[in-house]
Amino acid sequence: MTKFTIFILSLFITTTIHAQQQPIDGVDARSNPAELAKGLGSTDALLRQRSAEALAKLAATDQRKLVEGYQLQEKNKEVRLALDWALYRMGKAEALYSIVNDLDSGRQEQAVGYLSELESPDVLYPFLKRANNRPRINAGLLNVLARIGDAQTLEIVTPFRESHQPYVAEAAEIAHDVIEKRLSEPAASTTRARPRTVEKAPDRP
């Protein structure tokens, strides 16, 4: 990948960050979680997904048991991913594993979108350091870190610029460039607001 291509991809990521962090239409603090949760029982998969995403935005902990029940029976993989994200936002830290693992699937873009809403990149560092990650997981994580990373992230990302995994070195290069550019903008730390985060996912043996 040429430096020009990396620059173009970096520009693309930078310009799409704002659009991906816009709130779900019609959902704000005044929304009724119980009403939104009714959509989880719809026969329309897209409505179920949007309902889960709306509950995630609200971090509607009072609906957690209901969402857990729907997650167990959901067959549609896109909807199940949205339900995992809702559960994570509701405090179920271990749901983050499923979301990260979906980076190695046809749902990578969806998973990247959710992970890009994390308040802090810190919770993703342990996943990036796993020795057995598939290339798409590492590349996906680096894509997310390009969007939400900070000064510390640069240190985490740097070794991956020498990776021999397909696409990983390129993703690390882009992440490094995008983060550096963001950090060089004085108002960067005060212009982005992300949803609250959940405690770090517990370590697995």
Buried (B, 14 or more C-beta within 10 A) or exposed (E): EEEEEBEEBBBEBBEEBEEBBEEBEEBEEEBEBEEBBEBBEBEEBEBBBBBBBBBBBBBBBEBBEBBBEBBEEBEEBBBBBBBBBBBBBBEBBEBBBBBBBBBBBEBBEBBBBBBBBBEBBBBBBBBBEEEEBEBBBBBBBBBBBBBBBBEEBBEBBEEBBEBEBEBBBBBBBBBBBBBEBBBEEEEEEEEEEEBEBBEBBEEEE
